[in-house]
Amino acid sequence: MHGAAELAVRPRHDDPPIADRITPKDLDRAARAELKTLSKENAEAVARHLVAASEALEDDPVLAHRHALSASRRAGRVAVVRETLAITAYATGDFALALRELRTYRRISGNDDQIALMVDSERGVGRPDRALEVGRSVDRATLPAAVQAALAIAMSGARLDLDQPDLALAELEVPQLDPDRAFSYSPALFAAYAEVLEELGRSADAAHWRALSERAEAALEGVRPDFIEVFELEVEEEPVAIDADEAHPESDGSAEVDAEAVAPEAAAAEAATDVDGPAEGDPADAIEPEVAAILAETADPDDERGDGSDAERG
C-alpha cells in the first residue's frame, strides 16, 4: 500500500515533452484570449500544448493527439481545446471521439465552422445517412465560403458512400466551384469534382477539373506553371511605396492578393492565412487577375463545367 507522500510525487499526467522554443505567444491571439479564464501557469501550459499539437498534426498525428489530450485535461471547458482534440482525433482515425468532441465544441462555442468535419466523422463511423442529416441541419448561407466548400465536399462523399454519384456531383455544384477564381479551398473542391466526374465515367471532364485543381494550387503558392506565358509592361511612372498596413490589413483578413505586386513567398503566406479568416474574408481574397489568367488556359469558353451538362441538384 502506497503512502500519501509517495502518491504526491507521482506525475499527474503522462504529458509529451514540448520543445523549449515553443512559447505561449506562438498560439493564435484569439485562441490565447479563450485561455484567460485559466490561471496564468495553466494557460501557458495549455497554450504550449496546443501549439505543439498544431505543429505535429501533419507529420505525427498521434503525437499531436497526445498534446491535445494534455491540453484537454487542463482546460476541458475551453472551446479551442475541445476543437483541437477533435481535429487530432479525426487525424488519427478515431472518428467516434472526433464526433463527440466536435459536438462539445459546437455546444460550447455556438459555432458551426467545423460542420464539415462533423459530417465526415459521421461517415467515418459508418453513418452516411446521418452525415447528410447533419449537413442539412445548418443554414449554409451563414457559413464562411471556405466552410461551405468543405461541407460540399463532405456531403458529396456521403452521397458516394450511398452509391449516389449523380447527387454527389450536384452537392459540389456550389457557387465556390468557379473555374475562373482560386481561393484557399479551390484545389480541394476542384479535385473532388474531378473525382466524382471520374466515378460517372466522364474521364475527359475529370481530367479538365483535375488540371484546374493543380493550376489553382500552383497559383495560390505563387508558382506559375511552365506553359504560362508572362508579358511585362514597362511603366514610366515612379514606383509607389506601399504602406505595410494597406498591403497586409489585419482587421478582417479580406484583402485581395495581387500576385504581380506581392513576392511569391508573401502570396503563399496570404493564401495560407485565408483558411481561418472571417465569413466575408474568404470570397474577397481571390488572386486576380493572375489566377484568372492561369485558370483560363484550360477553360472551355462554351462550357465552364466540362461538357455543358449540368447534373440535377439534390
N, C-alpha and C positions, 0 to 999 in steps of 0.2 A: 504493500500500500504506500502510495506516494504522499509525502507531506506537503503542506501548503507552500513551504519555502521552495520546494523543488518545482511545483506547478507554476510558481510565479516567474521563474526564469525561462520557461518554455516559450518559444516564439509563438505569437498569436496566430500568424498566418504563414503559409509557405509561399512567400512572395518571390517572384522572379527578380533578379537584380536589375537595377536601372543604371544606364551609363551616366557617369558623373557629368558629362557635357549637357545632359538634359535638365532644363530648369523649368519651373512653373510658368515662366514667361513665354516659353515655347508654345504653350497652349493658346488657342484662339481666344481673343479678348472676350467674345460673347460667352464662350464656354467657361472662362475663368469667372465671369460675373455670376454664373449659376452656382459656383462653389463658395460664394460669400456667406452662405448660411452655415458653413463648417468652420471649425476652429482653424486658425492660421496654419498650424502644423499639419493638420489633417488635409486641409485644402491643398497644400503644397504637395503632399504625398500623392493625393488623388490626381492632381494635375500632371505630375510626372509620369504616373502610370498610364494616363490617357494618351500622353504624347508618345510614350514607348509603344503602346498598342497601335497607334496610328502608323508609326514608323515600321513596325514589324508585320503589319497586316498582309502586305503583298507577298513577301518572301517567306514568312514563317507565321501563318495564321494561328497555329497552335500556341506559339509564344504570345502573340497578340491577345489571344483569348485569355491566357493566364494573367496578363496585365489588366485586362478588362475586369476579370473576376476580382482581382485585388482592389481595384477602384470601387467595384460594386459592394464589396464587403465593408468598405469605409464610408460609402456615400450612396446607399441604395435608393434614397428618395430623390436623387438629383436626376433630372431628365436626360442630360447629355451622357451621364454614366450608364444609364439603362440602354440608351441608344447605342453606345459603343459596345456594350456587352451583346446586344442583339446582332450587330454587324459582324462581330468576331465569331459569334456562334454560327451565323449563316455561312461565314467563310470556312469554317471547319466542317460544315455539313450537318450540324445539329439544328435541323430546321424546327423541331418542336420547341427547343429552348429559344431559338430566334423569334419564333412566333409569340411565345409567352412574354419575352422581353419587349418586343415591339408593341404589344398591347399595353403593357405597363407604361412604356414611353409615351404612347399616344394618350393614355389616361392622364398622366402627369403633366404633359406639355400642352395638350389640346391641339397638337399639330397633326396634319395628315401627310407630312412631307416624306414619310417612309412607307406610304401606302403600297408602292410597287414592290418593296421588299416583303411586305406582308402577303401580297398576292403570290409572290414567288415561294415564300415559305409554306403557304398552303399547298402549293404544287409539290413542294419538297416532301410533305408528309402524305402525299397521295390523294389530295382532295381538290382536283381541278375545278369541280363544280362550285365548291365553296370559295375557291380562289376568284372565280368570276363574280360571285355574290359580293365578296369583299371589295373588289374593284368597282363594282357598280354602286357601292354604298356611299361614295363621295361625289361631290359636285366637282367635276374636272375643271370647270371654269375658274374655280377658286384656287387651283394649284399653280405653282410656277411652271413655266414652259418645260423646263428640264424634267420635272416630276411627271408632267403629262406624257412626255415622250417615254420615260421609263415605265410608266403604268401601261402605256400602249404595248410596249414590248412584252411585259409580263402577262398581260391579258391575251396577247397573241399566242404566247407559249402555252397558256392554259387551253386555248382552243385547239392547238396542235395535240396536246395531251388527250383531248377528247376526239381526235381524228376529225377535226373540222377545219381543214386548210383554207377553204373559201372564207369562212368567218375570221380565221386567223389573219388573212390578208386585209380584210375590212377593218379589223382592230387597229392596224398600223396606218391606215389612211387618215391620219390626223393632220391638222394644219402645220405641225412641225415637220412633216415629210415634204420638205421643199428642196428640190434638187438644185436650186439656184443660190441657196444660202447655207452657210455652215456655222453651226453652234457647237458647244461642247458635247451635246447629245447626238448630233447628226451622224457621226460614223456608226455608232451602235444601232441607231434607228434604220439607217440605210442598209446595214448588214442584215438586220432582222428581216427587213422587207425582201432582200435578195434570197434569204434562206427559205421564206415561205413561197416565193415565186419558183424556186427550185423544186420545192415539195409538190407544187402544182404542175410540174413538167414544163415550165416556161423558162428554159435554160438561157435563152438569149437575153430576156429581160432581167433574169437573175444576174447575169454577167455584167449587164449595164449598171445595175444598182450596186453591185459589189465594187465595180470600178469607181463609182461615185463615193462610196464609203472610204475607199483608200485615198482618193483625192481630197476629200474633206478632211481626213485625218492629217494628211500631209500639209494642207493649208493651215490648219489650226496649229500645227507645230512650227509654222513659219518656213516650211521647206517646199520649194517649187519642184514638181516632177520635171524630169529631163526634157519632156516633149513640149513644155510650156515655153513659148517664145515671149520674151520680155522686151518692150520698147521703152527707152528712156527719153524723155523730152527735156530739152535744155530750157531752163527758166532763167530769165535775165534778172528778176528781182533778187534782192539780197535775202538770204535765208532769215526766217523769222524765228526768234527764240521762243521756245515753248515753255510756259510756266509748268513746273512739276505738278502743281495741284490740278491744273487743267488736263495734263497728259494722263494722270492717274488719279482721278477723283475717288475718294474713299467713302463718300456719303451713301451711295446706293449701289455701287458696282455696275452701273449701267452704261458706262462709256463705250462708244463704238471704237473698235480697234482698227486702225489704219495700218495695213501690213506694209505699205510703202514708207511710212514715216517711223515705224517702230522697228527696232532691231529684232531679228528672228528670236533671240532668247527672250526678249521682253514680250513679244507677241505670244510665245508659248506660255509664259507665265500668266499673261492676261487670260488666255483660254482656260488655263488650269483653275484660276480663281473664280471663274464664272459658274462653276458647278454648284457652289453653295450660296450664290447670290440671291437677292430677294425676288419675289414673283415677277416684278416688272424689269428686273435686271437682265434676265437671260435673253429675251427677244431683242433687246437693243444692242447686244454686243456682237452683232453679225460682222464678220470680217469682210466688208465690201468696200470697193468693187473687186478687190483681189480674189476673194473666194468665188464670187460670181463668175469671174473670168475663167478661173480654173475649172469650175464645175461645168461651165458652158461648153467646154471642149468635148464633153461626151453627151450633152443634152440633145434630144431629138426635138427640132423646132415644132414638129406637129404633135408631139406627144411626150409630155414630161414624165409619164409613168410607164415607159416601156412601149407597149403596143397599142395604147389608146383605149384599152378595155378596162373599165372601172369595175372592180368587184363590188357586189352588193354589200352594203354595210349591215352589220348585225345589230 
